[in-house]
Every structure is written in structure tokens, then in C-alpha cells.
């Protein structure tokens, strides 16, 4: 070994890099001081031996070649066998390199990068293999911690994205130019676009292309409709702000599906309206029943005195006729018996007592009283017919009689402002609940009277139309504006002044007619009047529908 070789070995010995040198037979030629410190193994224990591998693999029962051994024997298969891919083995020219964790190396767990290179003489002949190793434990630990952290962040991001993909709400992240930066799967499904197609798209145009009934100027917290799916969404915007600036950097747009909420809300609203209507109908029905019972009671109480008054008047009329006959006969007899002077006195007495006038007036008074009792009897009968306490069941009814009796009941309210014109045709009996139909007719007649402010005409017509019986009540009142016609039969809708109507009469009438299998129609012209027409089927309802 010449002087130059000695200098080379000395340089390696004092090198701060841990290294060892193998000769061509794989024996340790050099185990420098840095290597002793690094591994905790003295050079004297290894020089001229091939046991260097035990320093790195103390738990291996068989020989485990080092990187220098593999380079010396040129066995590439051993490189892949003993240094798997996770240890990043690689060959660059004649140099081999690998890395990995080594336990209890110099009393520590270390992550080491090994590099093995051939050493050649001036003639190019291989004389030794040099293997160096570098401790990069801190760097590797940092990298592994960063990798774990990155994996956690990636897993958290994946879980968050999957969470957003699981919800029905549409979620978009947009920048200050309203360009989409991210979105969840619900946006992809609704717009029928790919994720890449959605990115950088203006979110306003994106929603409009998807068929949303949406105007950007409509605000940031409003309800929008998607006709294609029939879904309602509540659109909200949440702005993210930077820590050092007050201007918005980007925003999150959410569209929450309100379809089910709106459906339930609408059902609850309808149920509440139906409940209020039913309650009002029950109250109205109870009120009508109470009125009917009262009317029936009053009719019964009036019938008794009217009966004997009428009977007494009839008897009194007969008695008066008999008395008049007697007085007439007495006059004839007195005329025959009395003298001239007696005749004058008798005549004077008849004139003074106004006997002739009294006899004639008594007949008129009795006739008028009989007419009065007949009118009272008819009103009582109409009250009884209208109340129909004894006719709450389903039965055949002459609707013309219902009209007449109801008209007599409301006549006092109509007679000062309306002339009644009737055009009633012969009608077949109609199966119905009479009390309910009377209520409908009462409501229509009262409404007709209310529609006339001063003087007018109410026309009542009835006719048969194929398999239906029709009744029309027309008035020459103020009429109903066109925009209100569609609301007339809605519960609690009224055009009357506060305190003059509940808005239930026509609604209840509509329900009654509909439950009878019929229909109620309305036509009106402002300033000319209104006509309500009822159509009821002649065949009536089946037992199941009653």
C-alpha cells in the first residue's frame, strides 16, 4: 500500500461521516471513528471479519447482507429482496442507495440513508466497497408526522365531502366573482352536470340553466321553485371574511329543500281551515236547530190560541148573522105596529145608534179577523215547515214549497227594499235533507236583500233541467267584482262591512249543495246584480253517500 493509499484511509478514518470499507472478500478493512460513535461498536471487534452485518441486523438468525455486500456480489435480486420498495432502493451507475428504520442502533431507533460505492485503483480494478450512512431520523419523523397529518387532513376532507354529499341540501362555495369553487353531489344531481363542468361556472347562471325559477336580484334569502322536480328551496348566502380585512373573500350558497315542509304546512293550514269551517258549520247547524226548535215551540204555542180564536170568530160570525136577521124582523114588525109617531121615533133610534153601520161593519171586522188568523196560521205553518224539526231525515221534498216557506220567513227583511218576482215551474220531488236546503235558500235570499242598498228586485226561478232541478235567486244589487267571484265560497271571505257578515253563509251553502251531489254557480256584474243558481240531482244520493 503506497503513501497515497494511506492518505486515503486516514482521510476516511477522520471523516465525520459514519462509514466502513469492505475488501474484495467482504471483510471489514475500515470502521471509522464516526462509525464507532454512531453504532456503538468498536472497530477492533470487526476489522478483518465479515460480521459487520450483525451491527445492523442483530435479530437476524442468518446472514443478512448489507448494501455494500450486495454491491460487491452484484446480486440485484438481493437488493429487491432485502430492501423493499418502502426503503426506496435504487441504483445510480455503480452506486447503490437505500433507506429505512433500524432499531437499537447505537442505543437509538434511527432512520438511515445508506450509500454504497465501489473503490477502484488506478488500473480501474475493484479493490474495496465503501458504504456510508446518514442519520435523517428527525427529518423522517417530521415527514412521517406530516404524512400522518396530511392523511388525517385528507381523511377529514374526504369525510366532510362525503357528509355534504349525503345531505339533500345543495351546497356551493363561490368566490367574489360568483364562480363556483366547490359543490356537493346534490348540485351535480340537480344540474345534471359533472363536477368539472360546474367548477368556475357563475352560480346564478348555473341555477337558471337547471330550470330554477330564480332571479339574482331577488335577494339572498328567498324561496325559489324548481318546476322540473316540483321542489321548493330556501336559498341562503353565508359570507366568509378574512381575519385582517372586512371584505368578503368567498361565500357559501345553500339551497335547503322546503318541499316537505311546505307540504306539511299547507296540509296543516288546510286542516286548520277545515276545522274552523267545520266548527262554524256545527255552530251554524246548532243555531239553526235551536231556531227550528224555538220556531216549532212558538208555532205550537201560537196554534192553540189561534185555533180557538179562529173557531170563536167563525161562531161569532154566525151569531151576528142571526142577530142581524132578528133585528131586521123586529124592524118589520115594529113598522107594522107603530103609528106615524112611532115610526119616526124608531127610525130616529136606528139612526142615532148607527145600527145599520154597526151590522155592516161587524161583518167586515169579522172577515178581516178571519183573514188575520189565516195569515197567522200560514206563518206558523211556514215556521214549522222551515224548521222541519220532524224532517231532519233524508226524504223527498217539493223545493217550491221550501222556497215559499223560506221566503215568508225572510219577508220582513226584504219587503221594504225589494219587489219579489217568482217564476216557479212544476218540479218533481227531490231527495234531500230539507232543513239543510232551507238553510241554503235562506242564505241566498238574505244575501240578495243585503246586496240591494235602496230599492230593487229579487227574482226567484225554478225549473227542471234533464236529471236535475234548478233554483236561481237573482238580485238587482251592487254586484260582485270579477276578482272576488272565485273567493265567494271560501270560508270567512266577505265583502260586507265589519260586523255585518261572518263570511260563512255561502261557504256553508256550497258545502251543503256539494254534499247533496249538486252544484252552486254564481254570475255577477258590478252595478247590475248577481245570480246564484243551485242544481240538485233528481235521483238523489246513494245510501252510502248520505
C-alpha positions in Angstrom: 0.0 0.0 0.0 1.6 3.2 -1.1 1.6 6.6 0.6 -1.4 7.8 -1.4 -3.5 4.9 -0.3 -2.5 5.6 3.4 -3.6 9.2 3.0 -7.0 8.0 1.6 -7.5 5.6 4.5 -6.6 8.3 7.0 -9.0 10.7 5.4 -11.8 8.2 5.7 -10.9 7.5 9.3 -11.2 11.1 10.4 -14.3 11.7 8.2 -17.3 13.0 10.2 -19.5 10.7 8.1 -20.0 7.2 9.5 -18.6 4.7 7.0 -17.0 1.4 6.7 -14.9 -0.2 3.9 -15.0 -3.9 2.8 -12.3 -5.6 0.8 -13.0 -7.9 -2.2 -13.6 -10.8 0.1 -16.3 -8.9 2.1 -14.1 -8.4 5.2 -14.0 -5.1 7.1 -11.0 -3.0 6.1 -12.0 0.2 7.9 -14.6 1.1 10.5 -14.0 4.7 11.1 -14.3 6.6 14.3 -17.6 8.3 13.4 -19.0 4.8 12.7 -17.9 3.6 16.1 -19.7 6.5 17.7 -22.8 6.1 15.5 -23.1 2.3 16.1 -21.5 1.9 19.5 -19.3 -0.9 18.1 -15.5 -0.7 18.2 -13.5 -1.2 15.0 -11.3 -3.7 16.8 -14.3 -6.1 17.1 -15.0 -6.1 13.3 -11.7 -5.5 11.4 -10.8 -8.4 9.1 -14.2 -10.0 9.8 -17.4 -10.3 7.8 -19.7 -9.8 10.8 -20.4 -6.2 10.1 -24.0 -7.1 9.1 -24.8 -8.1 12.7 -24.4 -4.5 13.8 -27.4 -3.5 11.7 -29.4 -6.7 11.9 -28.8 -8.2 15.4 -32.1 -10.1 15.4 -31.4 -12.0 12.2 -30.6 -15.7 12.6 -28.9 -15.9 9.2 -26.5 -13.7 7.3 -28.2 -10.5 6.2 -26.2 -8.8 3.5 -25.6 -5.0 3.8 -25.8 -2.7 0.8 -22.0 -3.0 0.4 -22.3 -6.8 0.3 -24.9 -6.6 -2.5 -22.8 -4.2 -4.5 -19.8 -6.4 -4.0 -21.5 -9.6 -5.2 -23.6 -7.7 -7.8 -26.7 -9.6 -6.9 -29.6 -7.3 -8.0 -32.2 -9.8 -6.8 -30.9 -9.5 -3.2 -31.4 -5.7 -3.5 -35.1 -6.2 -4.1 -35.3 -9.0 -1.6 -33.7 -7.3 1.4 -34.6 -3.7 0.6 -38.3 -3.5 -0.3 -39.9 -0.6 -2.2 -40.8 1.2 1.0 -37.0 1.6 1.7 -36.6 3.2 -1.7 -33.7 1.1 -3.1 -32.1 2.5 -6.2 -29.0 2.1 -8.4 -27.4 5.1 -10.0 -24.5 4.0 -12.1 -22.3 1.8 -9.9 -23.8 3.4 -6.7 -26.5 1.8 -4.6 -28.7 3.6 -2.1 -31.4 2.6 0.3 -33.0 3.8 3.5 -35.0 2.6 6.4 -35.7 2.3 10.1 -33.1 0.4 12.3 -33.9 -0.4 15.9 -31.4 0.0 18.8 -28.6 1.2 16.5 -26.1 2.8 18.9 -28.8 2.7 21.6 -31.4 4.5 19.4 -34.0 3.9 16.8 -32.7 5.6 13.7 -33.8 6.2 10.2 -30.7 5.9 8.0 -29.9 6.5 4.4 -27.2 4.0 3.2 -25.0 4.6 0.1 -22.5 2.0 -1.2 -19.9 2.9 -3.9 -17.1 0.8 -5.4 -13.4 1.8 -4.8 -11.0 1.2 -7.7 -7.3 1.5 -8.1 -5.5 3.5 -10.8 -6.0 0.5 -13.2 -9.7 0.5 -12.6 -9.7 -2.7 -10.7 -12.2 -3.1 -7.8 -10.3 -3.1 -4.5 -13.0 -2.3 -2.0 -16.6 -1.2 -1.3 -17.3 1.9 0.7 -20.6 2.2 2.5 -21.7 5.5 4.2 -24.8 6.1 6.2 -26.6 9.3 7.2 -28.9 9.7 10.2 -32.1 11.5 9.0 -34.3 10.4 11.8 -35.6 13.9 12.7 -36.4 14.6 9.1 -38.1 11.3 8.6 -40.1 11.7 11.8 -41.1 15.1 10.6 -42.1 13.7 7.2 -44.0 10.9 8.7 -45.8 13.2 11.1 -46.6 15.5 8.2 -47.7 12.4 6.2 -50.0 11.3 9.1 -51.2 14.9 9.5 -51.8 15.1 5.7 -53.6 11.7 5.8 -55.8 13.0 8.7 -56.5 16.2 6.8 -57.2 14.2 3.7 -59.4 11.8 5.6 -61.2 14.7 7.3 -61.7 16.4 3.9 -63.0 13.2 2.4 -65.4 12.6 5.3 -66.6 16.2 5.2 -67.1 15.9 1.4 -68.9 12.6 1.8 -71.0 14.2 4.6 -72.0 17.0 2.3 -72.8 14.5 -0.4 -75.2 12.7 1.9 -77.5 15.7 2.5 -80.3 16.8 0.3 -79.4 20.5 0.6 -77.5 22.0 -2.3 -74.1 23.5 -1.2 -71.9 25.6 -3.3 -68.7 27.5 -2.4 -68.2 30.6 -4.7 -65.6 33.3 -5.0 -66.0 37.1 -5.1 -66.8 36.8 -8.9 -69.7 34.3 -8.1 -67.7 31.5 -9.7 -68.2 28.0 -8.2 -65.2 26.7 -6.4 -66.7 23.6 -4.8 -70.1 21.9 -4.7 -71.7 18.8 -3.2 -73.3 15.8 -5.1 -76.9 17.3 -4.7 -75.8 20.2 -7.0 -74.4 17.7 -9.5 -77.6 15.6 -9.5 -79.9 18.6 -9.8 -78.0 20.3 -12.6 -77.2 17.0 -14.4 -73.7 18.2 -14.9 -70.3 16.9 -14.0 -68.2 18.3 -11.2 -65.7 19.8 -13.7 -68.5 21.3 -15.7 -69.8 23.1 -12.6 -66.4 24.5 -11.5 -65.8 28.1 -12.4 -69.5 28.4 -13.6 -71.4 31.5 -12.4 -73.7 30.1 -9.8 -76.6 32.4 -10.8 -76.5 31.1 -14.4 -76.0 27.5 -13.1 -79.3 27.6 -11.2 -81.1 29.2 -14.1 -79.8 26.6 -16.6 -81.0 23.9 -14.2 -84.5 25.4 -14.5 -84.7 27.2 -11.2 -87.3 30.0 -11.0 -84.6 32.3 -9.8 -83.7 36.0 -10.3 -80.3 37.2 -8.9 -81.8 40.5 -7.9 -84.4 38.7 -5.8 -82.3 38.7 -2.7 -80.1 36.3 -0.9 -82.6 34.7 1.5 -85.6 33.8 -0.6 -87.6 30.8 -1.7 -87.2 29.5 -5.2 -89.1 26.9 -7.2 -87.8 24.1 -9.4 -90.6 23.3 -11.8 -88.9 20.2 -13.3 -89.0 18.4 -9.9 -91.7 20.4 -8.2 -89.4 21.2 -5.3 -89.1 24.4 -3.3 -85.8 25.6 -1.9 -84.8 28.2 0.6 -81.7 30.0 -0.7 -79.3 31.4 1.8 -75.8 33.0 1.5 -73.1 32.9 4.1 -70.1 35.1 3.7 -66.6 34.1 4.8 -64.4 37.0 5.9 -60.6 37.3 6.2 -59.0 38.0 9.6 -57.4 41.2 8.5 -59.9 42.6 6.1 -63.6 43.2 6.2 -64.3 42.4 2.6 -65.8 39.1 1.7 -63.3 36.6 0.2 -65.8 33.9 -0.8 -69.3 32.7 0.2 -71.2 29.5 0.8 -74.6 29.2 -1.0 -77.1 26.7 0.4 -80.4 25.7 -1.0 -82.5 23.9 1.6 -85.3 21.7 0.4 -88.6 23.1 1.7 -90.9 20.8 -0.3 -91.9 18.6 2.5 -92.1 21.4 5.0 -94.3 23.4 2.6 -96.5 20.3 2.0 -97.0 19.7 5.7 -97.5 23.4 6.4 -100.1 23.5 3.6 -101.8 20.4 4.9 -101.9 21.9 8.4 -103.2 25.1 7.1 -105.9 23.3 5.1 -106.7 21.1 8.1 -107.0 24.3 10.3 -109.2 25.9 7.8 -111.4 22.8 7.5 -111.5 22.6 11.3 -112.6 26.3 11.5 -115.2 25.7 8.8 -116.5 22.5 10.4 -116.7 24.3 13.8 -118.5 27.2 12.2 -120.9 24.8 10.4 -121.5 22.9 13.7 -122.3 26.2 15.4 -124.5 27.3 12.5 -126.2 23.9 12.4 -126.8 24.0 16.2 -128.0 27.6 15.8 -130.4 26.5 13.1 -131.6 23.6 15.1 -132.2 25.8 18.1 -134.1 28.3 15.9 -136.0 25.4 14.5 -136.9 24.0 17.9 -137.8 27.5 19.1 -139.9 28.1 15.9 -141.6 24.7 16.4 -142.3 25.5 20.0 -143.6 29.0 19.1 -145.7 27.6 16.3 -147.2 25.0 18.7 -148.0 27.7 21.3 -149.5 30.0 18.7 -151.5 27.3 17.1 -153.6 26.7 20.2 -154.9 30.3 20.8 -155.2 30.9 17.0 -157.3 27.7 16.7 -159.9 28.8 19.3 -159.8 32.4 18.1 -160.5 31.3 14.6 -163.2 29.0 15.8 -164.7 31.7 18.0 -164.7 34.2 15.2 -166.4 31.7 13.0 -169.1 31.2 15.6 -169.4 34.9 16.3 -170.0 35.5 12.6 -172.8 33.1 12.6 -174.2 34.7 15.7 -174.0 38.2 14.2 -175.9 37.0 11.1 -178.6 35.6 13.3 -178.8 38.8 15.4 -179.0 40.8 12.2 -181.8 38.7 10.9 -183.7 39.1 14.2 -183.2 42.9 14.2 -184.4 43.0 10.7 -187.6 41.0 11.5 -188.1 43.2 14.6 -187.9 46.3 12.4 -190.5 44.9 10.1 -192.9 44.1 13.0 -192.4 47.5 14.6 -193.1 49.2 11.3 -196.4 47.3 11.1 -197.4 48.0 14.7 -196.3 51.5 15.3 -198.0 54.6 14.2 -196.6 57.6 12.3 -195.2 59.0 15.5 -193.7 55.6 16.5 -192.2 55.2 13.1 -190.4 58.4 13.4 -189.0 57.5 16.8 -187.9 54.1 15.8 -186.2 55.5 12.7 -184.5 58.1 14.8 -183.3 55.5 17.2 -181.8 53.4 14.4 -180.1 56.4 13.0 -178.8 57.5 16.4 -177.4 54.1 17.3 -176.0 53.6 13.7 -177.4 50.2 13.8 -177.2 49.6 10.0 -173.5 50.7 10.0 -172.7 48.5 13.0 -174.2 45.5 11.4 -172.3 46.1 8.2 -169.0 46.9 9.9 -169.3 43.9 12.2 -169.3 41.7 9.1 -166.2 43.5 7.7 -164.4 43.2 11.1 -165.1 39.5 11.3 -164.0 39.0 7.8 -160.7 40.9 8.4 -160.2 39.0 11.7 -160.7 35.7 9.9 -158.1 36.7 7.2 -155.7 37.8 10.0 -156.0 34.4 11.8 -155.5 32.7 8.5 -152.3 34.7 7.9 -151.0 33.9 11.3 -151.8 30.2 10.8 -149.9 30.3 7.5 -146.9 32.0 9.0 -146.9 29.4 11.8 -147.1 26.7 9.2 -144.2 28.2 7.3 -142.2 28.4 10.5 -142.8 24.8 11.1 -142.0 23.9 7.5 -138.8 25.9 7.6 -137.6 24.5 10.9 -138.5 20.9 9.9 -137.6 19.6 13.3 -139.6 16.5 12.4 -137.9 16.2 9.0 -134.2 16.0 9.7 -134.0 12.7 7.8 -133.3 12.3 4.1 -136.7 12.5 2.2 -138.4 13.7 -1.0 -139.3 17.3 -0.9 -141.1 19.9 -3.1 -138.4 22.6 -3.5 -141.1 25.1 -4.5 -142.7 24.7 -1.1 -139.2 25.2 0.5 -138.9 28.4 -1.4 -142.3 29.7 -0.4 -141.8 28.9 3.3 -138.3 30.4 3.4 -139.5 33.5 1.6 -142.2 34.0 4.1 -139.7 33.7 7.0 -137.3 36.4 5.5 -140.1 38.6 4.0 -140.0 41.1 6.8 -136.3 41.8 6.0 -137.0 42.0 2.2 -140.3 43.8 1.9 -139.0 47.3 2.5 -136.3 47.2 -0.2 -137.2 44.6 -2.8 -140.0 43.6 -5.1 -140.2 39.8 -5.3 -140.9 38.2 -8.7 -141.5 34.5 -8.8 -141.3 32.2 -11.8 -141.7 28.7 -10.4 -142.2 25.7 -12.6 -143.7 22.4 -11.6 -140.9 20.3 -10.1 -140.6 16.6 -9.3 -139.9 15.7 -5.7 -136.2 15.9 -4.9 -134.5 13.7 -2.3 -132.6 15.9 0.2 -132.3 17.0 3.8 -135.0 19.7 3.9 -133.6 21.6 6.9 -130.2 22.0 5.1 -131.7 23.1 1.8 -133.9 25.6 3.6 -130.7 27.0 5.2 -129.1 27.4 1.7 -132.2 29.2 0.4 -132.3 31.4 3.5 -128.7 32.4 2.9 -129.2 33.2 -0.7 -132.3 35.3 -0.1 -130.7 37.2 2.8 -127.6 37.9 0.7 -129.8 39.1 -2.2 -131.5 41.5 0.2 -128.2 42.8 1.6 -126.9 43.4 -2.0 -129.7 45.9 -2.6 -129.0 49.2 -1.0 -132.3 51.1 -1.5 -134.9 49.6 -3.9 -134.6 46.7 -6.2 -136.0 43.4 -7.4 -135.3 39.8 -6.4 -136.3 37.2 -9.0 -136.8 33.6 -7.9 -137.0 31.0 -10.6 -137.2 27.2 -10.5 -137.1 24.7 -13.4 -136.2 21.2 -14.3 -133.1 20.6 -16.4 -132.7 16.9 -17.6 -131.9 14.9 -14.4 -131.6 18.0 -12.2 -133.8 20.6 -10.5 -132.6 24.2 -10.6 -133.3 27.2 -8.4 -132.0 30.6 -9.3 -132.0 33.7 -7.0 -131.2 36.9 -8.8 -131.0 40.5 -7.4 -130.5 43.9 -9.0 -128.0 44.9 -6.3 -124.4 46.2 -6.4 -122.9 43.1 -7.9 -119.5 41.4 -7.2 -116.2 42.5 -8.7 -114.7 39.8 -11.0 -111.6 39.4 -8.8 -113.8 38.4 -5.8 -116.0 35.8 -7.6 -113.6 33.0 -7.2 -113.4 33.7 -3.4 -117.1 33.9 -2.6 -117.4 30.3 -1.4 -114.2 30.4 0.7 -114.7 30.3 4.5 -114.6 33.7 6.2 -114.4 35.6 3.0 -116.9 38.5 2.9 -117.3 41.8 1.1 -119.6 43.2 3.8 -118.6 45.7 6.4 -117.1 44.6 9.7 -119.7 43.3 12.0 -122.3 42.7 9.2 -121.1 39.3 8.0 -119.0 36.3 9.1 -118.2 35.0 5.6 -119.6 31.6 6.4 -123.1 31.7 4.8 -122.0 31.0 1.2 -119.3 28.6 2.3 -121.8 26.5 4.3 -124.3 26.7 1.4 -121.6 25.5 -1.0 -120.8 22.5 1.2 -124.4 21.6 1.7 -125.2 21.6 -2.0 -121.9 19.7 -2.8 -122.8 17.0 -0.2 -126.2 16.6 -1.9 -124.3 15.8 -5.1 -125.3 19.1 -6.7 -123.5 22.4 -7.6 -123.9 26.1 -6.9 -122.9 28.6 -9.5 -122.6 32.4 -9.4 -122.6 35.1 -12.1 -122.4 38.8 -11.4 -121.8 42.2 -12.9 -120.9 45.2 -10.9 -123.7 47.7 -10.8 -126.3 45.3 -12.3 -126.7 42.4 -9.9 -125.8 38.8 -9.0 -127.4 35.4 -9.7 -126.9 32.3 -7.7 -128.0 29.0 -9.3 -128.5 25.7 -7.4 -128.6 22.4 -9.3 -129.7 19.3 -7.3 -129.9 15.8 -8.8 -133.4 14.3 -9.1 -132.2 10.8 -8.3 -130.6 12.0 -5.0 -127.7 10.3 -3.2 -127.0 6.6 -2.6 -127.3 5.4 1.0 -123.5 5.2 1.3 -123.1 8.9 0.4 -125.8 10.2 2.7 
